[in-house]
Amino acid sequence: MSKDIKKLAERRLNFFQTMKAVAWGFFGVRKNRGYDEDIARINPVHLIIAGILSAIVFVVGLVMIARWLTGSLA
């Protein structure tokens, strides 16, 4: 099992490209061919980190928008 994880972690896609793939996933607009290419090359460790960072940024953004909207209505 450990060898499999090490082999997956050696994939060549850099962190910026992984963030780009995660962003496409958040928007839900990705061609099947591009998805298949990303899955074959994405480093799973980068994918987990990028997903967590993207989720945090998304939630903080929603909170900021909600505060701005409720502050402007008062």
Distance bins in CASP14 RR format, pairs under 12 A and 6 or more apart:
PFRMAT RR
TARGET T0000
AUTHOR 0000-0000-0000
RMODE 2
METHOD distances of the structure
MODEL  1
1 7 0 0 0 0 0 1 0 0 0 0 0
1 8 0 0 0 0 0 1 0 0 0 0 0
2 8 0 0 0 0 0 1 0 0 0 0 0
2 9 0 0 0 0 0 1 0 0 0 0 0
3 9 0 0 0 0 0 1 0 0 0 0 0
3 10 0 0 0 0 0 1 0 0 0 0 0
4 10 0 0 0 0 0 1 0 0 0 0 0
4 44 0 0 0 0 0 1 0 0 0 0 0
5 11 0 0 0 0 0 1 0 0 0 0 0
5 43 0 0 0 0 0 1 0 0 0 0 0
5 44 1 0 0 1 0 0 0 0 0 0 0
5 45 0 0 0 0 1 0 0 0 0 0 0
5 48 0 0 0 0 0 1 0 0 0 0 0
6 43 0 0 0 0 0 1 0 0 0 0 0
6 44 0 0 0 0 0 1 0 0 0 0 0
6 45 0 0 0 0 0 1 0 0 0 0 0
7 43 0 0 0 0 0 1 0 0 0 0 0
7 44 0 0 0 0 0 1 0 0 0 0 0
8 39 0 0 0 0 0 1 0 0 0 0 0
8 40 0 0 0 0 0 1 0 0 0 0 0
8 41 0 0 0 0 0 1 0 0 0 0 0
8 42 0 0 0 0 1 0 0 0 0 0 0
8 43 1 0 0 1 0 0 0 0 0 0 0
8 44 1 0 1 0 0 0 0 0 0 0 0
8 45 0 0 0 0 1 0 0 0 0 0 0
8 46 0 0 0 0 0 1 0 0 0 0 0
8 47 0 0 0 0 1 0 0 0 0 0 0
8 48 0 0 0 0 0 1 0 0 0 0 0
9 42 0 0 0 0 0 1 0 0 0 0 0
9 43 1 0 1 0 0 0 0 0 0 0 0
9 44 1 0 0 1 0 0 0 0 0 0 0
9 45 1 0 1 0 0 0 0 0 0 0 0
9 46 0 0 0 0 1 0 0 0 0 0 0
9 47 0 0 0 0 0 1 0 0 0 0 0
9 48 0 0 0 0 0 1 0 0 0 0 0
9 49 0 0 0 0 0 1 0 0 0 0 0
10 41 0 0 0 0 0 1 0 0 0 0 0
10 42 0 0 0 0 0 1 0 0 0 0 0
10 43 1 0 0 1 0 0 0 0 0 0 0
10 44 0 0 0 0 0 1 0 0 0 0 0
10 45 0 0 0 0 0 1 0 0 0 0 0
10 46 0 0 0 0 0 1 0 0 0 0 0
11 17 0 0 0 0 0 1 0 0 0 0 0
11 18 0 0 0 0 1 0 0 0 0 0 0
11 37 0 0 0 0 0 1 0 0 0 0 0
11 38 0 0 0 0 0 1 0 0 0 0 0
11 39 0 0 0 0 0 1 0 0 0 0 0
11 40 0 0 0 0 1 0 0 0 0 0 0
11 41 1 0 1 0 0 0 0 0 0 0 0
11 42 1 0 0 1 0 0 0 0 0 0 0
11 43 1 0 1 0 0 0 0 0 0 0 0
11 44 1 0 0 1 0 0 0 0 0 0 0
11 45 0 0 0 0 1 0 0 0 0 0 0
11 46 0 0 0 0 1 0 0 0 0 0 0
11 47 0 0 0 0 1 0 0 0 0 0 0
12 18 0 0 0 0 0 1 0 0 0 0 0
12 37 0 0 0 0 0 1 0 0 0 0 0
12 38 0 0 0 0 0 1 0 0 0 0 0
12 40 0 0 0 0 0 1 0 0 0 0 0
12 41 1 0 0 1 0 0 0 0 0 0 0
12 42 0 0 0 0 1 0 0 0 0 0 0
12 43 1 0 0 1 0 0 0 0 0 0 0
12 46 0 0 0 0 0 1 0 0 0 0 0
13 19 0 0 0 0 0 1 0 0 0 0 0
13 20 0 0 0 0 1 0 0 0 0 0 0
13 21 1 0 0 1 0 0 0 0 0 0 0
13 22 0 0 0 0 0 1 0 0 0 0 0
13 34 0 0 0 0 0 1 0 0 0 0 0
13 37 0 0 0 0 1 0 0 0 0 0 0
13 38 1 0 0 1 0 0 0 0 0 0 0
13 39 0 0 0 0 0 1 0 0 0 0 0
13 40 0 0 0 0 1 0 0 0 0 0 0
13 41 1 0 1 0 0 0 0 0 0 0 0
13 42 1 0 1 0 0 0 0 0 0 0 0
13 43 1 0 1 0 0 0 0 0 0 0 0
13 44 0 0 0 0 0 1 0 0 0 0 0
13 45 0 0 0 0 0 1 0 0 0 0 0
13 46 1 0 0 1 0 0 0 0 0 0 0
13 47 0 0 0 0 1 0 0 0 0 0 0
13 50 0 0 0 0 0 1 0 0 0 0 0
14 20 0 0 0 0 1 0 0 0 0 0 0
14 21 0 0 0 0 0 1 0 0 0 0 0
14 41 0 0 0 0 1 0 0 0 0 0 0
14 42 0 0 0 0 0 1 0 0 0 0 0
14 43 0 0 0 0 1 0 0 0 0 0 0
14 46 1 0 0 1 0 0 0 0 0 0 0
14 50 0 0 0 0 0 1 0 0 0 0 0
15 21 0 0 0 0 0 1 0 0 0 0 0
15 22 0 0 0 0 0 1 0 0 0 0 0
15 42 0 0 0 0 0 1 0 0 0 0 0
15 43 0 0 0 0 1 0 0 0 0 0 0
15 45 0 0 0 0 1 0 0 0 0 0 0
15 46 1 0 1 0 0 0 0 0 0 0 0
15 47 0 0 0 0 1 0 0 0 0 0 0
15 48 0 0 0 0 0 1 0 0 0 0 0
15 49 1 0 0 1 0 0 0 0 0 0 0
15 50 1 0 0 1 0 0 0 0 0 0 0
15 51 0 0 0 0 0 1 0 0 0 0 0
15 53 0 0 0 0 1 0 0 0 0 0 0
16 22 0 0 0 0 0 1 0 0 0 0 0
16 23 0 0 0 0 0 1 0 0 0 0 0
16 42 0 0 0 0 0 1 0 0 0 0 0
16 43 0 0 0 0 0 1 0 0 0 0 0
16 46 0 0 0 0 1 0 0 0 0 0 0
16 50 0 0 0 0 1 0 0 0 0 0 0
17 23 0 0 0 0 0 1 0 0 0 0 0
17 24 0 0 0 0 0 1 0 0 0 0 0
17 34 0 0 0 0 0 1 0 0 0 0 0
17 37 0 0 0 0 0 1 0 0 0 0 0
17 38 0 0 0 0 1 0 0 0 0 0 0
17 41 1 0 0 1 0 0 0 0 0 0 0
17 42 1 0 0 1 0 0 0 0 0 0 0
17 43 0 0 0 0 1 0 0 0 0 0 0
17 46 0 0 0 0 1 0 0 0 0 0 0
17 47 0 0 0 0 0 1 0 0 0 0 0
17 50 0 0 0 0 1 0 0 0 0 0 0
18 24 0 0 0 0 0 1 0 0 0 0 0
18 25 0 0 0 0 0 1 0 0 0 0 0
18 38 0 0 0 0 1 0 0 0 0 0 0
18 39 0 0 0 0 0 1 0 0 0 0 0
18 41 0 0 0 0 1 0 0 0 0 0 0
18 42 1 0 1 0 0 0 0 0 0 0 0
18 43 1 0 0 1 0 0 0 0 0 0 0
18 44 0 0 0 0 1 0 0 0 0 0 0
18 45 0 0 0 0 1 0 0 0 0 0 0
18 46 1 0 1 0 0 0 0 0 0 0 0
18 47 1 0 1 0 0 0 0 0 0 0 0
18 48 0 0 0 0 1 0 0 0 0 0 0
18 49 0 0 0 0 1 0 0 0 0 0 0
18 50 1 0 1 0 0 0 0 0 0 0 0
18 51 0 0 0 0 1 0 0 0 0 0 0
18 52 0 0 0 0 0 1 0 0 0 0 0
18 53 0 0 0 0 0 1 0 0 0 0 0
18 54 0 0 0 0 0 1 0 0 0 0 0
19 25 0 0 0 0 0 1 0 0 0 0 0
19 26 0 0 0 0 0 1 0 0 0 0 0
19 38 0 0 0 0 0 1 0 0 0 0 0
19 42 0 0 0 0 0 1 0 0 0 0 0
19 43 0 0 0 0 0 1 0 0 0 0 0
19 46 0 0 0 0 1 0 0 0 0 0 0
19 47 0 0 0 0 1 0 0 0 0 0 0
19 49 0 0 0 0 1 0 0 0 0 0 0
19 50 1 0 1 0 0 0 0 0 0 0 0
19 51 0 0 0 0 1 0 0 0 0 0 0
19 52 0 0 0 0 0 1 0 0 0 0 0
19 53 1 0 0 1 0 0 0 0 0 0 0
19 54 1 0 0 1 0 0 0 0 0 0 0
19 57 0 0 0 0 0 1 0 0 0 0 0
20 26 0 0 0 0 0 1 0 0 0 0 0
20 27 0 0 0 0 0 1 0 0 0 0 0
20 30 0 0 0 0 0 1 0 0 0 0 0
20 34 0 0 0 0 0 1 0 0 0 0 0
20 37 0 0 0 0 0 1 0 0 0 0 0
20 38 0 0 0 0 1 0 0 0 0 0 0
20 41 0 0 0 0 0 1 0 0 0 0 0
20 42 0 0 0 0 0 1 0 0 0 0 0
20 46 0 0 0 0 0 1 0 0 0 0 0
20 47 0 0 0 0 0 1 0 0 0 0 0
20 50 0 0 0 0 1 0 0 0 0 0 0
20 54 0 0 0 0 0 1 0 0 0 0 0
21 27 0 0 0 0 0 1 0 0 0 0 0
21 28 0 0 0 0 0 1 0 0 0 0 0
21 30 1 0 0 1 0 0 0 0 0 0 0
21 31 0 0 0 0 0 1 0 0 0 0 0
21 34 0 0 0 0 1 0 0 0 0 0 0
21 35 0 0 0 0 1 0 0 0 0 0 0
21 36 0 0 0 0 0 1 0 0 0 0 0
21 37 0 0 0 0 1 0 0 0 0 0 0
21 38 1 0 1 0 0 0 0 0 0 0 0
21 39 0 0 0 0 1 0 0 0 0 0 0
21 40 0 0 0 0 0 1 0 0 0 0 0
21 41 0 0 0 0 1 0 0 0 0 0 0
21 42 1 0 0 1 0 0 0 0 0 0 0
21 43 0 0 0 0 0 1 0 0 0 0 0
21 46 0 0 0 0 1 0 0 0 0 0 0
21 47 1 0 0 1 0 0 0 0 0 0 0
21 50 1 0 0 1 0 0 0 0 0 0 0
21 51 0 0 0 0 1 0 0 0 0 0 0
21 54 0 0 0 0 0 1 0 0 0 0 0
22 28 0 0 0 0 0 1 0 0 0 0 0
22 30 0 0 0 0 0 1 0 0 0 0 0
22 35 0 0 0 0 0 1 0 0 0 0 0
22 38 0 0 0 0 1 0 0 0 0 0 0
22 42 0 0 0 0 1 0 0 0 0 0 0
22 46 0 0 0 0 1 0 0 0 0 0 0
22 47 1 0 0 1 0 0 0 0 0 0 0
22 48 0 0 0 0 0 1 0 0 0 0 0
22 49 0 0 0 0 1 0 0 0 0 0 0
22 50 1 0 1 0 0 0 0 0 0 0 0
22 51 1 0 1 0 0 0 0 0 0 0 0
22 52 0 0 0 0 1 0 0 0 0 0 0
22 53 0 0 0 0 1 0 0 0 0 0 0
22 54 1 0 1 0 0 0 0 0 0 0 0
22 55 0 0 0 0 1 0 0 0 0 0 0
22 57 0 0 0 0 0 1 0 0 0 0 0
22 58 0 0 0 0 0 1 0 0 0 0 0
23 29 0 0 0 0 0 1 0 0 0 0 0
23 30 0 0 0 0 1 0 0 0 0 0 0
23 38 0 0 0 0 0 1 0 0 0 0 0
23 50 0 0 0 0 1 0 0 0 0 0 0
23 51 0 0 0 0 1 0 0 0 0 0 0
23 53 0 0 0 0 0 1 0 0 0 0 0
23 54 1 0 0 1 0 0 0 0 0 0 0
23 55 0 0 0 0 0 1 0 0 0 0 0
23 57 0 0 0 0 0 1 0 0 0 0 0
23 58 0 0 0 0 0 1 0 0 0 0 0
24 30 1 0 1 0 0 0 0 0 0 0 0
24 31 0 0 0 0 1 0 0 0 0 0 0
24 32 0 0 0 0 0 1 0 0 0 0 0
24 34 0 0 0 0 1 0 0 0 0 0 0
24 35 0 0 0 0 1 0 0 0 0 0 0
24 37 0 0 0 0 0 1 0 0 0 0 0
24 38 0 0 0 0 1 0 0 0 0 0 0
24 42 0 0 0 0 0 1 0 0 0 0 0
24 50 0 0 0 0 0 1 0 0 0 0 0
24 54 0 0 0 0 0 1 0 0 0 0 0
25 31 0 0 0 0 0 1 0 0 0 0 0
25 34 0 0 0 0 0 1 0 0 0 0 0
25 35 0 0 0 0 1 0 0 0 0 0 0
25 38 0 0 0 0 1 0 0 0 0 0 0
25 39 0 0 0 0 0 1 0 0 0 0 0
25 42 0 0 0 0 0 1 0 0 0 0 0
25 47 0 0 0 0 0 1 0 0 0 0 0
25 50 0 0 0 0 0 1 0 0 0 0 0
25 51 0 0 0 0 1 0 0 0 0 0 0
25 54 0 0 0 0 1 0 0 0 0 0 0
25 55 0 0 0 0 0 1 0 0 0 0 0
25 58 0 0 0 0 0 1 0 0 0 0 0
26 50 0 0 0 0 0 1 0 0 0 0 0
26 51 0 0 0 0 1 0 0 0 0 0 0
26 53 0 0 0 0 0 1 0 0 0 0 0
26 54 1 0 0 1 0 0 0 0 0 0 0
26 55 0 0 0 0 1 0 0 0 0 0 0
26 57 0 0 0 0 1 0 0 0 0 0 0
26 58 1 0 0 1 0 0 0 0 0 0 0
27 54 0 0 0 0 0 1 0 0 0 0 0
27 58 0 0 0 0 0 1 0 0 0 0 0
28 35 0 0 0 0 0 1 0 0 0 0 0
29 35 0 0 0 0 0 1 0 0 0 0 0
30 36 0 0 0 0 1 0 0 0 0 0 0
30 37 0 0 0 0 0 1 0 0 0 0 0
30 38 0 0 0 0 1 0 0 0 0 0 0
30 39 0 0 0 0 0 1 0 0 0 0 0
31 37 0 0 0 0 1 0 0 0 0 0 0
31 38 0 0 0 0 0 1 0 0 0 0 0
32 38 0 0 0 0 0 1 0 0 0 0 0
32 39 0 0 0 0 0 1 0 0 0 0 0
33 39 0 0 0 0 0 1 0 0 0 0 0
33 40 0 0 0 0 0 1 0 0 0 0 0
34 40 0 0 0 0 1 0 0 0 0 0 0
34 41 0 0 0 0 0 1 0 0 0 0 0
34 42 0 0 0 0 0 1 0 0 0 0 0
35 41 0 0 0 0 0 1 0 0 0 0 0
35 42 0 0 0 0 0 1 0 0 0 0 0
36 42 0 0 0 0 0 1 0 0 0 0 0
38 44 0 0 0 0 0 1 0 0 0 0 0
38 46 0 0 0 0 0 1 0 0 0 0 0
38 47 0 0 0 0 1 0 0 0 0 0 0
38 50 0 0 0 0 0 1 0 0 0 0 0
39 47 0 0 0 0 1 0 0 0 0 0 0
41 47 0 0 0 0 0 1 0 0 0 0 0
42 48 0 0 0 0 0 1 0 0 0 0 0
42 49 0 0 0 0 0 1 0 0 0 0 0
42 50 0 0 0 0 1 0 0 0 0 0 0
42 51 0 0 0 0 0 1 0 0 0 0 0
43 49 0 0 0 0 1 0 0 0 0 0 0
43 50 0 0 0 0 1 0 0 0 0 0 0
44 50 0 0 0 0 0 1 0 0 0 0 0
44 51 0 0 0 0 0 1 0 0 0 0 0
45 51 0 0 0 0 0 1 0 0 0 0 0
45 52 0 0 0 0 0 1 0 0 0 0 0
46 52 0 0 0 0 0 1 0 0 0 0 0
46 53 0 0 0 0 0 1 0 0 0 0 0
46 54 0 0 0 0 0 1 0 0 0 0 0
47 53 0 0 0 0 0 1 0 0 0 0 0
47 54 0 0 0 0 0 1 0 0 0 0 0
48 54 0 0 0 0 0 1 0 0 0 0 0
48 55 0 0 0 0 0 1 0 0 0 0 0
49 55 0 0 0 0 0 1 0 0 0 0 0
49 56 0 0 0 0 0 1 0 0 0 0 0
50 56 0 0 0 0 0 1 0 0 0 0 0
50 57 0 0 0 0 0 1 0 0 0 0 0
51 57 0 0 0 0 1 0 0 0 0 0 0
51 58 0 0 0 0 1 0 0 0 0 0 0
51 59 0 0 0 0 0 1 0 0 0 0 0
52 58 0 0 0 0 0 1 0 0 0 0 0
52 59 0 0 0 0 0 1 0 0 0 0 0
53 59 0 0 0 0 0 1 0 0 0 0 0
53 60 0 0 0 0 0 1 0 0 0 0 0
54 60 0 0 0 0 0 1 0 0 0 0 0
54 61 0 0 0 0 0 1 0 0 0 0 0
55 61 0 0 0 0 0 1 0 0 0 0 0
55 62 0 0 0 0 0 1 0 0 0 0 0
56 62 0 0 0 0 0 1 0 0 0 0 0
56 63 0 0 0 0 0 1 0 0 0 0 0
57 63 0 0 0 0 0 1 0 0 0 0 0
57 64 0 0 0 0 0 1 0 0 0 0 0
58 64 0 0 0 0 0 1 0 0 0 0 0
58 65 0 0 0 0 0 1 0 0 0 0 0
59 65 0 0 0 0 0 1 0 0 0 0 0
59 66 0 0 0 0 0 1 0 0 0 0 0
60 66 0 0 0 0 0 1 0 0 0 0 0
60 67 0 0 0 0 0 1 0 0 0 0 0
61 67 0 0 0 0 1 0 0 0 0 0 0
61 68 0 0 0 0 1 0 0 0 0 0 0
61 69 0 0 0 0 0 1 0 0 0 0 0
62 68 0 0 0 0 0 1 0 0 0 0 0
62 69 0 0 0 0 0 1 0 0 0 0 0
63 69 0 0 0 0 0 1 0 0 0 0 0
63 70 0 0 0 0 0 1 0 0 0 0 0
64 70 0 0 0 0 0 1 0 0 0 0 0
64 71 0 0 0 0 0 1 0 0 0 0 0
65 71 0 0 0 0 0 1 0 0 0 0 0
65 72 0 0 0 0 0 1 0 0 0 0 0
66 72 0 0 0 0 0 1 0 0 0 0 0
66 73 0 0 0 0 0 1 0 0 0 0 0
67 73 0 0 0 0 0 1 0 0 0 0 0
67 74 0 0 0 0 0 1 0 0 0 0 0
68 74 0 0 0 0 0 1 0 0 0 0 0
END
